[in-house]
Amino acid sequence: MAGCPAPRRGRPRSAAADRAILDATRTALVEVGWSKLTMGEVARRAGVAKTTLYRRWAAKSELVVDAVAVLFDELELPDGGSLRADIEGVVLSFAALLRRPEAKTALMAVLAESTTDEALRRRIRAVIVDRQKRLVLDGRARAQQRGELPPDSADTAETERVVDLIFDVIAGAVVHRSLVSDCPVDGAWAATFTTLLLEGLGSASAPR
């Protein structure tokens, strides 16, 4: 008796099409703004059918989150030879990313929308925040290898709490400085911030 035929699979996703869609999303967002951005406009710019977008993303908010997540995935932790240099390097790299119009516009748009959309907040955490915690994990591991930080606790939950706190402090400070206060994040600010992070309020307040 002949066996049942193997189930047919749908067409595989095209990496090139995905890149074109995400690039078009960021460009359109900068040019027309959140309120005028539509799935149809993105499809037109990307040269794909609108149904292609809806097979991948249920709404434009999900699409924009993924479009900005690609930019954040470009962040790398510079190896400056010390924990201090590594922190200053990643702070400056993050600030440079936030100065890019497509990153700034997209991030501010989805953060504003997420204030009334819990599902969107979860997506932001999953595809942007949680993925970028790799920078903290890599930095801690590198500093531990140098002997600058003690080994992780055997308590996994405690380690995760510390990683979350470090990420929140660094990312929160840079985002607030760059997007809320609209002030420069330069070498001097990064150095003072790193001193505060590593040595506490007293050291950061002391005359240099």
Backbone torsions as a table, in degrees:
resi	resn	phi	psi	omega
1	MET	NA	128.9	-177.6
2	ALA	-68.0	143.3	178.4
3	GLY	-73.9	164.0	179.3
4	CYS	-68.9	142.2	177.9
5	PRO	-65.4	147.6	179.9
6	ALA	-64.2	141.3	179.4
7	PRO	-62.4	141.6	178.6
8	ARG	-77.3	138.6	178.3
9	ARG	-99.9	151.5	176.5
10	GLY	-69.1	169.1	179.3
11	ARG	-63.4	136.4	179.1
12	PRO	-66.0	149.8	178.2
13	ARG	-66.1	141.7	178.6
14	SER	-91.9	120.8	178.6
15	ALA	-63.2	-36.9	179.7
16	ALA	-65.1	-41.3	178.3
17	ALA	-64.9	-41.7	178.3
18	ASP	-59.8	-45.4	179.3
19	ARG	-61.4	-43.1	-180.0
20	ALA	-62.5	-40.1	-179.6
21	ILE	-66.4	-46.0	-178.2
22	LEU	-68.1	-39.4	175.9
23	ASP	-62.4	-44.0	-179.7
24	ALA	-64.6	-35.9	179.2
25	THR	-62.0	-47.9	-178.7
26	ARG	-65.1	-42.9	-180.0
27	THR	-63.3	-45.6	-179.4
28	ALA	-64.1	-38.4	-178.7
29	LEU	-62.8	-41.7	178.7
30	VAL	-65.7	-39.9	-173.2
31	GLU	-80.7	-37.7	-174.6
32	VAL	-113.5	-15.3	179.9
33	GLY	86.1	165.5	-175.6
34	TRP	-61.8	-46.1	-172.6
35	SER	-64.2	-30.1	-178.1
36	LYS	-98.3	-4.1	179.6
37	LEU	-74.1	128.1	178.4
38	THR	-129.9	158.9	176.4
39	MET	-62.9	-35.6	178.7
40	GLY	-63.3	-40.5	179.2
41	GLU	-65.1	-42.3	178.4
42	VAL	-63.7	-43.9	179.8
43	ALA	-60.1	-42.2	-180.0
44	ARG	-62.0	-45.8	-179.3
45	ARG	-67.0	-35.0	-177.8
46	ALA	-82.5	-13.5	-179.4
47	GLY	73.8	35.1	178.4
48	VAL	-129.0	165.9	176.5
49	ALA	-73.5	148.0	179.2
50	LYS	-61.8	-31.6	178.0
51	THR	-62.8	-28.9	177.3
52	THR	-62.2	-40.8	178.9
53	LEU	-65.2	-45.2	-175.1
54	TYR	-70.6	-21.2	173.5
55	ARG	-71.1	-22.9	-176.8
56	ARG	-101.8	-38.7	-175.8
57	TRP	-133.0	131.9	-176.9
58	ALA	-76.4	-24.5	-176.2
59	ALA	-153.2	163.3	-176.9
60	LYS	-67.4	-27.4	178.6
61	SER	-63.3	-41.9	177.3
62	GLU	-63.9	-41.1	180.0
63	LEU	-62.2	-44.8	-178.5
64	VAL	-66.6	-39.2	177.1
65	VAL	-59.1	-46.5	179.7
66	ASP	-66.1	-34.2	179.5
67	ALA	-65.9	-39.5	178.9
68	VAL	-78.8	-28.3	178.2
69	ALA	-61.4	-35.4	178.1
70	VAL	-59.6	-39.2	179.0
71	LEU	-66.6	-42.2	-179.6
72	PHE	-67.1	-29.4	177.8
73	ASP	-66.7	-15.7	177.6
74	GLU	-75.2	-17.8	-178.2
75	LEU	-64.4	135.1	175.7
76	GLU	-126.7	156.6	177.9
77	LEU	-91.8	110.6	179.3
78	PRO	-64.3	145.0	176.4
79	ASP	-97.3	94.7	-177.8
80	GLY	-90.6	-0.8	178.3
81	GLY	92.9	-8.2	178.1
82	SER	-153.3	161.3	178.6
83	LEU	-61.7	-41.9	179.8
84	ARG	-60.3	-47.9	-178.8
85	ALA	-65.3	-36.4	179.2
86	ASP	-64.7	-43.0	-180.0
87	ILE	-64.9	-46.7	179.3
88	GLU	-59.8	-39.5	-179.1
89	GLY	-64.8	-44.9	-177.9
90	VAL	-72.4	-32.1	175.6
91	VAL	-61.8	-45.4	-179.3
92	LEU	-68.7	-36.2	178.0
93	SER	-66.3	-42.0	179.5
94	PHE	-64.7	-43.6	179.6
95	ALA	-63.5	-38.5	178.3
96	ALA	-63.3	-38.8	177.0
97	LEU	-62.4	-43.3	-178.2
98	LEU	-69.0	-17.7	176.6
99	ARG	-79.1	-15.9	178.8
100	ARG	-70.5	127.8	-175.2
101	PRO	-54.4	-39.9	-177.6
102	GLU	-68.1	-33.7	178.7
103	ALA	-75.0	-46.2	-178.9
104	LYS	-61.1	-48.5	-176.8
105	THR	-64.9	-45.1	-177.8
106	ALA	-65.8	-45.0	-177.6
107	LEU	-64.8	-45.2	-179.6
108	MET	-64.7	-35.1	-179.7
109	ALA	-66.4	-47.8	-176.8
110	VAL	-72.1	-31.8	176.6
111	LEU	-65.7	-40.4	177.6
112	ALA	-63.6	-44.0	-179.9
113	GLU	-65.8	-33.9	-175.0
114	SER	-69.9	-14.3	-179.3
115	THR	-64.3	-22.2	179.1
116	THR	-121.3	15.9	-175.9
117	ASP	-138.0	97.4	-176.7
118	GLU	-63.9	-37.7	179.5
119	ALA	-62.6	-38.3	178.5
120	LEU	-67.9	-38.8	176.9
121	ARG	-60.4	-41.2	178.7
122	ARG	-64.2	-38.4	179.7
123	ARG	-66.8	-41.4	177.3
124	ILE	-59.7	-44.4	179.0
125	ARG	-62.2	-41.3	-174.8
126	ALA	-71.2	-46.5	-170.6
127	VAL	-98.7	-11.9	176.7
128	ILE	-116.4	-62.9	-172.7
129	VAL	-63.4	-55.4	-175.4
130	ASP	-64.0	-36.0	-179.9
131	ARG	-67.7	-33.6	-177.1
132	GLN	-81.2	-8.6	174.7
133	LYS	-66.0	-12.1	174.6
134	ARG	-58.3	-30.7	180.0
135	LEU	-65.6	-40.0	177.1
136	VAL	-67.4	-44.4	179.8
137	LEU	-60.7	-44.1	179.6
138	ASP	-65.3	-42.2	-179.1
139	GLY	-65.0	-41.4	178.3
140	ARG	-65.6	-43.0	-179.7
141	ALA	-62.2	-41.6	179.7
142	ARG	-65.0	-43.7	-179.9
143	ALA	-66.9	-35.2	177.3
144	GLN	-65.9	-38.2	177.5
145	GLN	-65.0	-32.5	177.8
146	ARG	-79.1	-13.1	-176.0
147	GLY	86.0	13.4	-179.0
148	GLU	-83.8	-22.8	178.6
149	LEU	-130.1	149.8	176.4
150	PRO	-70.9	160.6	177.4
151	PRO	-61.5	159.9	177.5
152	ASP	-62.6	151.0	175.3
153	SER	-66.9	152.7	175.0
154	ALA	-68.6	-16.2	178.2
155	ASP	-82.9	103.3	-176.8
156	THR	-60.2	-38.9	-179.8
157	ALA	-63.1	-37.8	179.1
158	GLU	-67.0	-41.4	178.0
159	THR	-61.8	-43.3	178.9
160	GLU	-63.1	-38.0	178.9
161	ARG	-63.3	-42.2	179.9
162	VAL	-65.8	-44.1	179.0
163	VAL	-60.8	-44.6	178.1
164	ASP	-59.0	-42.9	-177.9
165	LEU	-66.2	-45.0	179.0
166	ILE	-60.3	-45.6	-179.9
167	PHE	-61.1	-46.9	-178.3
168	ASP	-60.3	-41.2	-177.7
169	VAL	-66.2	-48.7	-176.7
170	ILE	-69.9	-52.9	-177.9
171	ALA	-63.1	-41.8	-179.2
172	GLY	-62.1	-42.3	-179.0
173	ALA	-65.9	-43.6	-177.3
174	VAL	-69.8	-42.5	178.7
175	VAL	-63.1	-44.5	-179.3
176	HIS	-63.7	-46.0	-179.4
177	ARG	-62.1	-43.5	-173.9
178	SER	-79.0	-45.9	-170.3
179	LEU	-101.0	-32.9	-178.3
180	VAL	-89.8	-55.1	179.4
181	SER	-78.3	-20.4	-178.1
182	ASP	54.9	47.3	178.3
183	CYS	-115.4	156.1	-177.2
184	PRO	-71.6	143.7	169.2
185	VAL	-107.5	94.9	-178.2
186	ASP	-109.7	-174.5	-177.2
187	GLY	-60.8	-39.5	-179.1
188	ALA	-65.6	-44.5	179.6
189	TRP	-64.7	-43.1	-179.9
190	ALA	-61.4	-38.8	179.9
191	ALA	-67.0	-43.8	179.5
192	THR	-66.4	-42.3	178.3
193	PHE	-61.4	-41.9	-179.9
194	THR	-65.8	-38.7	175.5
195	THR	-60.6	-45.1	177.4
196	LEU	-59.1	-42.9	-177.4
197	LEU	-66.9	-40.8	-173.9
198	LEU	-88.2	-31.2	-170.2
199	GLU	-120.7	-10.4	176.2
200	GLY	97.9	173.5	-174.4
201	LEU	-60.8	-38.8	-177.6
202	GLY	-60.7	-43.9	-178.6
203	SER	-70.1	-39.1	-179.7
204	ALA	-67.9	-26.6	-177.6
205	SER	-88.6	-14.3	-176.9
206	ALA	-70.5	146.3	177.6
207	PRO	-62.2	143.9	-177.8
208	ARG	-94.2	NA	NA
